């Protein structure tokens, strides 16, 4: 497990921050993001708890963090493998996924866990999302709104999460630094993926910070000019 951390200052609340902890989990080095206030408040949101669920739980315990929301950017095994371990330790959590990927949680073939050698399925999500939905996340004294941007192509229900006020985008396996998500898995569509990136993501402000499902942080401006798949 590798730990990376970032901090976003919430300008209208002075010194309060949105702390973004990134745990790089499992064989496929999936970025699992933990969003919290960085203060005394223990509440947090987890995005994509991949392989290494017990390492994630250990990290949460050592930092006195309690997840209330678990958001899955899509239904592939390397992004969902830790969900059941979290549910066992934190039974009140609410799990979110796009409605078109909902069935991937309960199907070993659909979620590609057969390819990892660790075949599994998990319980259904608590909330099925659609384009334009939003998740309201409490962060200390402030509510943070994560807007759902549906970007199919890697999977039918692949989505990004956009915090407009904070200029932050969690892009899952849609957009990477210098690359885009694979489309050679079942349900993949390269034309749909590129179209969604260009019409929905590259229209965001250039300074928007992009936190992908794998690899380093980037910005929308950097990808506009330097990503060979879309520039």
C-alpha positions as CSV (number, residue, x, y, z in Angstrom):
1,X,0.0,0.0,0.0
2,X,1.3,3.5,-1.0
3,X,-0.1,6.7,0.6
4,X,-0.4,10.0,-1.2
5,X,-2.0,13.1,0.3
6,X,-3.4,16.3,-1.1
7,X,-5.1,19.3,0.5
8,X,-7.7,21.6,-1.0
9,X,-8.3,24.9,0.9
10,X,-12.0,25.8,1.2
11,X,-11.5,29.5,0.7
12,X,-14.8,30.6,2.2
13,X,-14.0,28.9,5.5
14,X,-10.5,30.3,6.1
15,X,-8.2,27.5,7.2
16,X,-10.6,24.6,6.8
17,X,-9.3,22.1,4.2
18,X,-10.6,19.2,2.2
19,X,-8.0,16.5,2.7
20,X,-7.7,14.0,0.0
21,X,-5.8,10.8,1.0
22,X,-5.0,8.4,-1.7
23,X,-4.2,4.8,-0.9
24,X,-2.7,2.9,-3.9
25,X,-4.2,-0.6,-3.4
26,X,-3.7,-4.0,-4.9
27,X,-1.9,-5.6,-7.8
28,X,-3.5,-3.1,-10.3
29,X,-2.4,-0.1,-8.1
30,X,-5.9,1.4,-7.9
31,X,-6.2,4.8,-6.4
32,X,-8.6,4.7,-3.5
33,X,-9.5,8.2,-2.3
34,X,-10.5,9.1,1.2
35,X,-12.1,12.6,1.5
36,X,-12.4,14.2,5.0
37,X,-11.9,17.6,6.7
38,X,-8.5,17.0,8.1
39,X,-9.8,18.2,11.5
40,X,-11.5,16.6,14.5
41,X,-14.5,15.4,12.5
42,X,-14.1,11.7,11.8
43,X,-16.6,11.4,9.0
44,X,-15.2,10.6,5.6
45,X,-16.2,9.4,2.1
46,X,-14.4,6.7,0.3
47,X,-14.1,6.5,-3.5
48,X,-13.2,3.1,-5.1
49,X,-12.1,0.8,-2.3
50,X,-10.1,-1.6,-4.4
51,X,-8.1,-4.7,-3.5
52,X,-6.5,-4.4,-0.1
53,X,-9.7,-3.7,1.9
54,X,-8.1,-4.7,5.2
55,X,-5.2,-2.3,4.6
56,X,-7.8,0.5,4.0
57,X,-9.7,-0.4,7.2
58,X,-6.4,-0.3,9.2
59,X,-5.6,3.1,7.8
60,X,-9.1,4.4,8.6
61,X,-8.8,3.1,12.2
62,X,-5.4,4.6,12.8
63,X,-6.6,8.0,11.6
64,X,-10.0,7.8,13.5
65,X,-12.0,8.0,10.3
66,X,-15.5,6.6,9.8
67,X,-16.8,6.2,6.2
68,X,-20.4,7.0,5.7
69,X,-20.4,7.0,1.8
70,X,-18.6,4.6,-0.5
71,X,-18.8,5.7,-4.2
72,X,-17.8,3.4,-7.0
73,X,-16.7,5.1,-10.3
74,X,-17.4,1.8,-12.1
75,X,-17.9,-1.9,-11.4
76,X,-14.6,-3.5,-12.2
77,X,-13.0,-5.8,-9.6
78,X,-10.0,-3.6,-8.9
79,X,-12.3,-0.7,-7.8
80,X,-14.9,-2.6,-5.8
81,X,-13.0,-5.4,-4.1
82,X,-12.9,-3.8,-0.7
83,X,-16.6,-2.9,-0.4
84,X,-17.7,-6.0,1.6
85,X,-14.9,-5.6,4.2
86,X,-16.0,-2.0,4.7
87,X,-19.6,-3.0,5.1
88,X,-18.6,-5.6,7.8
89,X,-16.7,-3.0,9.8
90,X,-19.0,0.0,9.1
91,X,-22.5,-1.4,8.7
92,X,-24.1,2.0,8.2
93,X,-22.2,2.9,5.1
94,X,-24.1,3.7,1.9
95,X,-22.7,2.4,-1.4
96,X,-23.3,4.3,-4.6
97,X,-22.7,3.2,-8.3
98,X,-24.1,4.3,-11.7
99,X,-27.3,2.3,-12.5
100,X,-25.8,0.8,-15.7
101,X,-23.0,-0.8,-13.7
102,X,-25.1,-1.9,-10.8
103,X,-25.3,-5.5,-12.0
104,X,-21.5,-5.8,-12.1
105,X,-21.4,-5.9,-8.3
106,X,-23.3,-9.2,-8.2
107,X,-21.7,-10.9,-11.2
108,X,-18.3,-12.5,-11.2
109,X,-18.0,-12.4,-15.0
110,X,-19.3,-8.8,-15.3
111,X,-17.0,-7.3,-12.7
112,X,-14.0,-9.2,-14.2
113,X,-12.9,-10.7,-10.9
114,X,-12.4,-14.0,-12.7
115,X,-9.4,-12.3,-14.5
116,X,-7.8,-11.4,-11.1
117,X,-7.8,-15.0,-9.9
118,X,-9.9,-14.0,-6.9
119,X,-13.5,-14.6,-8.0
120,X,-16.0,-12.6,-5.9
121,X,-19.3,-10.8,-6.0
122,X,-20.7,-8.3,-3.5
123,X,-24.1,-7.1,-2.4
124,X,-26.1,-4.7,-4.5
125,X,-25.5,-1.0,-4.1
126,X,-27.7,1.1,-1.8
127,X,-28.1,3.9,-4.4
128,X,-28.1,3.7,-8.2
129,X,-27.0,7.0,-9.8
130,X,-27.7,8.7,-13.1
131,X,-26.3,11.6,-15.1
132,X,-26.9,14.9,-13.3
133,X,-27.4,13.3,-9.8
134,X,-25.4,14.7,-7.0
135,X,-24.1,13.4,-3.7
136,X,-24.0,15.8,-0.7
137,X,-21.0,15.1,1.4
138,X,-20.6,16.7,4.9
139,X,-17.0,17.9,5.4
140,X,-16.5,19.5,8.8
141,X,-18.6,22.7,8.7
142,X,-19.2,22.6,5.0
143,X,-21.3,20.5,2.6
144,X,-19.4,19.4,-0.6
145,X,-21.5,18.5,-3.6
146,X,-20.2,15.8,-5.9
147,X,-21.9,15.9,-9.3
148,X,-22.3,12.7,-11.3
149,X,-20.9,13.0,-14.9
150,X,-21.8,9.8,-16.8
151,X,-18.8,8.9,-19.1
152,X,-19.5,5.5,-20.6
153,X,-16.8,3.7,-22.7
154,X,-14.6,2.0,-20.1
155,X,-17.8,0.4,-18.7
156,X,-21.4,1.2,-19.6
157,X,-21.9,3.0,-16.3
158,X,-18.5,4.6,-15.9
159,X,-18.8,7.9,-14.2
160,X,-16.8,10.9,-12.9
161,X,-17.4,12.9,-9.8
162,X,-17.1,16.7,-10.0
163,X,-16.8,19.1,-7.0
164,X,-17.4,22.3,-8.9
165,X,-16.7,24.7,-6.0
166,X,-13.4,23.0,-5.3
167,X,-12.3,22.5,-9.0
168,X,-11.8,18.8,-8.4
169,X,-12.7,15.9,-10.6
170,X,-12.5,12.2,-9.7
171,X,-12.2,10.6,-13.1
172,X,-12.2,6.9,-12.3
173,X,-10.9,4.9,-15.3
174,X,-12.2,7.4,-17.8
175,X,-9.3,9.9,-18.0
176,X,-5.7,9.5,-16.9
177,X,-2.6,11.7,-17.0
178,X,-1.7,11.4,-20.7
179,X,-4.1,8.5,-21.4
180,X,-7.7,7.3,-21.3
181,X,-9.4,4.1,-20.0
182,X,-9.2,0.8,-21.7
183,X,-12.2,-0.1,-23.9
184,X,-11.3,-3.7,-24.8
185,X,-13.3,-5.2,-21.9
186,X,-17.0,-6.2,-22.3
187,X,-19.1,-3.2,-22.6
188,X,-16.3,-1.0,-23.7
189,X,-16.7,1.6,-26.5
190,X,-13.7,3.8,-27.6
191,X,-15.8,6.2,-29.6
192,X,-18.2,6.7,-26.7
193,X,-15.4,7.2,-24.2
194,X,-13.6,9.8,-26.3
195,X,-16.8,11.6,-27.1
196,X,-17.7,11.8,-23.4
197,X,-14.3,13.1,-22.4
198,X,-14.4,15.8,-25.0
199,X,-18.0,16.9,-24.5
200,X,-18.2,16.6,-20.7
201,X,-14.7,16.8,-19.2
202,X,-12.6,19.0,-21.5
203,X,-15.3,21.7,-21.1
204,X,-14.5,22.0,-17.4
205,X,-12.1,24.8,-16.3
206,X,-8.5,24.3,-17.2
207,X,-7.4,24.5,-13.6
208,X,-9.7,21.6,-12.5
209,X,-7.6,19.0,-10.7
210,X,-8.1,15.5,-12.0
211,X,-7.8,12.6,-9.6
212,X,-7.8,9.4,-11.7
213,X,-8.4,5.8,-10.9
214,X,-4.7,4.9,-11.6
215,X,-1.6,7.0,-11.8
216,X,-0.7,10.6,-10.9
217,X,-2.9,13.7,-10.5
218,X,-3.3,15.9,-13.6
219,X,-5.4,18.9,-14.7
220,X,-8.0,19.4,-17.4
221,X,-5.7,22.0,-19.0
222,X,-2.8,19.6,-19.1
223,X,-4.9,16.9,-20.8
224,X,-6.3,19.3,-23.3
225,X,-2.8,20.1,-24.6
226,X,-0.8,17.0,-23.8
227,X,-3.0,13.9,-24.0
228,X,-2.4,12.2,-27.3
229,X,-5.7,10.4,-27.2
230,X,-7.9,13.5,-27.1
231,X,-5.8,16.6,-27.9
